[in-house]
Amino acid sequence: MEYKILEKLGLTETESKIYIILLRLGSTHVTPVIKKAELHRATVYDVLDRLIEKGLVNYVIKEGKRFYEAAQPERFEVILEERQNELEEQKKTFKQIKPQLEGLKKLFKQKQEAEIYQGKQGLKTVMEEVLRQKDTFYALGAQGNFQKYIPEYHKYWHMQIYKRKIPMCMIYAEKCRELRTKTEPLPGAKVRFIDKLYDGPSTTHFYSDTVLIVTWSEQPLVIKIKNKHLAENYKQFFNMIWKMAKE
C-alpha cells in the first residue's frame, strides 16, 4: 500500500509509513521499525508518540522494553466521527459569532485613530496608559505571553491594576488554566478559559474607547486603535465568548 493514501485521513507521510509498518510487523520493539522506516531513531520515537496520542498505536512493556502495535484500522472510523462532531461544533460557534465578525468589519471601515508601538518599551508605554484610567480592562485570547516576555514588569503592572482597583476580565486559552488558577493567579482578575478557539501569537485588549492588538515576540508589536464603537463591539463579542468559556 502506498503510504500517501493515509494522508487523506489526516496522517503525515511518516505517520502513515510507520503505522503500516506496524500493521505488517504486529507487536514489535522499535528497532525493526527504525530499520524498515529508514528514519532517524529520534524521528521514529516522535512519530510513535503522535500515533499513540491519536489512538492509532499502543504499547506494552516486556522485560523493561516497549513493544508497539498498530491499532485496528477501525480506529480511523472513530477519528473521522470525532472530527465530524468537532466540525459541527465549529459550525455552531461560527453561526453564533458571525454577526459580531461582520459588525467588526463594518466598524473598521469607519474613521479611526490608530498608532503602532514597537518593542518592550512601546508595550510598557501603552500599558501605562491603562493604569491611568478606571474602566474595565478586557483581555481576549490571553496565553501568558505578557508574563513570558516581560516577567518583572508584568508582575508590577498587575499589582498596580489591583491596587488601583481597576476591574479586569480575561479569557485565557485552556492550556493556561494551571498557570492562572494555581501557579500564579492574578489578584482581583476575573478569569475564564476556552479551548481551541484562541491559540495564536496575538492578544486583543480593550477598555473604554481603546482597542489594543498585541502580537507577542521578543519585540512585541502593539496596534492601538481609539474608536468607541469598535471597543463596544469587542465588548459584546467578549461577553458572548465569556458565556461559552469555563471558570
C-alpha positions in Angstrom: 0.0 0.0 0.0 1.3 3.5 -0.8 1.9 5.4 2.4 0.4 8.6 1.0 -3.1 7.1 0.9 -3.4 7.5 4.7 -2.5 11.2 4.4 -6.1 11.7 3.1 -7.2 10.5 6.5 -5.1 13.2 8.2 -1.8 11.4 8.8 1.6 12.8 7.7 3.6 10.7 5.3 5.9 9.5 8.1 3.0 8.7 10.4 1.4 6.7 7.5 4.6 4.9 6.9 5.2 3.8 10.5 1.5 2.9 11.0 1.6 0.5 8.0 4.9 -1.0 9.1 3.4 -1.8 12.5 0.4 -3.3 10.8 2.7 -5.7 9.0 5.0 -6.4 11.9 2.5 -6.8 14.7 3.8 -6.3 18.2 7.4 -5.3 17.9 10.3 -3.5 19.5 11.3 -0.1 18.0 14.5 -1.4 16.3 12.7 -3.3 13.4 10.5 -0.2 12.8 13.6 2.0 12.5 15.2 -0.3 10.1 12.2 -0.6 7.8 11.3 3.1 8.0 14.9 4.1 7.3 14.4 7.1 9.6 16.4 8.6 12.4 15.7 6.9 15.8 14.5 10.2 17.4 12.1 10.8 14.4 10.6 7.3 14.8 10.0 7.8 18.5 8.4 11.2 17.9 6.1 9.7 15.3 5.2 6.8 17.6 4.3 9.3 20.3 2.0 11.2 17.9 0.3 8.0 16.8 -0.2 6.9 20.4 -1.8 10.3 21.1 -4.2 9.7 18.2 -5.1 6.3 19.4 -3.6 4.6 16.4 -0.7 2.8 18.2 -0.5 1.2 21.6 2.3 -0.5 23.5 3.1 -2.9 26.3 6.2 -3.2 28.4 8.0 -6.5 28.3 11.2 -7.0 30.2 11.7 -3.3 30.5 11.2 -2.6 26.8 8.3 -1.1 24.9 6.6 -3.3 22.3 4.5 -1.3 19.8 1.4 -2.5 18.0 -0.8 -0.7 15.5 -4.5 -0.2 16.5 -7.2 -1.9 14.4 -8.0 0.1 11.2 -11.5 0.6 12.5 -9.9 3.3 14.8 -10.0 5.6 11.7 -13.8 5.5 11.8 -13.8 6.7 15.3 -11.3 9.5 14.5 -13.4 10.6 11.5 -16.5 10.6 13.6 -14.8 12.7 16.2 -13.7 15.2 13.5 -17.2 15.4 12.2 -18.6 16.2 15.6 -15.9 18.8 16.1 -16.7 20.3 12.8 -20.4 20.6 13.7 -19.4 22.3 16.9 -17.2 24.8 15.0 -20.1 25.5 12.6 -22.4 26.2 15.5 -19.8 28.5 17.0 -19.3 30.3 13.7 -23.1 30.9 13.4 -23.0 32.5 16.8 -20.1 34.8 16.2 -20.8 35.6 12.5 -22.9 38.7 13.3 -20.2 40.1 15.6 -17.4 39.5 13.0 -19.5 41.2 10.3 -20.0 44.1 12.7 -16.3 44.4 13.3 -15.6 44.5 9.5 -18.1 47.4 9.1 -16.6 49.3 12.1 -13.1 49.0 10.6 -14.3 51.0 7.6 -15.1 53.9 9.8 -12.5 56.7 10.5 -10.3 55.6 13.4 -7.2 56.9 15.2 -4.5 54.3 15.1 -1.0 54.1 16.4 1.7 51.5 16.3 4.1 50.8 19.2 7.2 48.5 18.8 9.3 46.7 21.3 9.0 46.1 25.1 9.3 49.8 25.9 6.5 50.6 23.4 4.3 47.9 25.1 5.1 49.4 28.5 4.0 52.9 27.2 0.6 51.5 26.1 0.1 49.5 29.3 0.9 52.6 31.5 -2.0 54.4 29.8 -4.3 51.6 31.1 -3.2 52.4 34.6 -4.3 56.0 34.2 -8.0 55.1 33.6 -10.6 53.3 35.7 -12.7 51.4 33.2 -12.8 47.6 33.0 -9.8 46.2 31.2 -10.5 43.2 29.0 -8.1 40.6 27.6 -9.4 38.2 24.8 -7.2 35.2 23.9 -4.6 35.6 26.6 -1.9 32.9 26.8 0.5 34.2 29.4 2.8 35.9 26.8 2.9 39.2 28.8 4.4 37.3 31.7 6.7 35.2 29.4 8.3 38.2 27.6 8.3 40.9 30.3 8.0 39.0 33.6 9.1 41.7 36.1 7.0 44.4 34.5 4.1 42.0 34.2 4.2 41.4 38.0 4.5 45.2 38.7 1.7 46.1 36.2 -0.8 43.6 37.6 -0.1 44.7 41.1 -0.8 48.3 40.1 -4.1 47.2 38.5 -5.0 45.5 41.7 -4.0 48.4 43.9 -5.9 51.0 41.8 -9.0 48.7 41.8 -9.2 48.7 38.0 -11.7 45.9 37.1 -10.2 43.2 34.9 -11.9 40.4 32.9 -9.7 37.9 31.0 -10.4 35.0 28.7 -7.3 32.7 28.5 -6.5 29.7 26.4 -7.4 26.5 28.3 -3.7 25.5 28.3 -3.1 28.3 30.8 -5.6 27.0 33.4 -2.9 25.6 35.7 -0.8 28.9 35.5 -3.7 31.2 36.3 -5.6 29.1 38.8 -2.8 27.5 40.8 0.8 28.6 39.9 0.4 32.3 39.5 -3.2 33.6 39.8 -3.8 37.3 39.1 -5.2 39.1 42.1 -8.6 40.7 41.5 -8.9 39.5 38.0 -12.0 37.6 36.7 -10.6 34.8 34.6 -12.2 32.1 32.4 -10.8 29.6 29.9 -11.8 28.4 26.5 -10.3 25.6 24.5 -9.1 25.7 20.8 -10.7 29.0 19.9 -7.6 31.0 20.7 -4.2 29.6 20.0 -2.2 32.2 18.2 0.6 34.7 18.8 -1.7 37.7 19.5 -4.0 39.0 22.2 -6.7 41.6 22.0 -7.1 44.0 24.9 -9.7 46.8 25.1 -11.1 49.3 27.6 -13.2 52.5 27.4 -12.7 53.7 23.8 -9.5 51.9 23.0 -8.6 48.6 21.4 -5.0 47.1 21.7 -4.0 44.3 19.4 -0.7 42.8 20.7 1.4 40.5 18.6 3.8 38.7 21.0 7.5 38.1 20.5 10.8 39.2 22.0 10.0 42.6 20.4 6.2 42.9 20.8 4.1 44.9 18.3 1.1 46.8 19.5 -1.6 48.3 17.3 -3.6 50.9 19.3 -7.0 51.9 17.9 -9.1 54.6 19.5 -12.7 54.0 18.4 -15.5 53.8 20.9 -17.9 51.9 18.6 -15.1 49.3 17.9 -14.4 48.9 21.6 -18.1 48.5 22.4 -18.4 45.9 19.6 -15.4 44.0 21.1 -17.1 44.1 24.5 -20.3 42.5 23.0 -18.1 39.8 21.4 -16.2 39.3 24.6 -19.4 38.8 26.6 -20.6 36.2 24.2 -17.4 34.2 24.4 -17.4 34.7 28.2 -20.7 32.8 28.4 -19.1 29.9 26.5 -15.8 29.9 28.5 -15.3 27.8 31.6 -14.3 29.0 35.1 
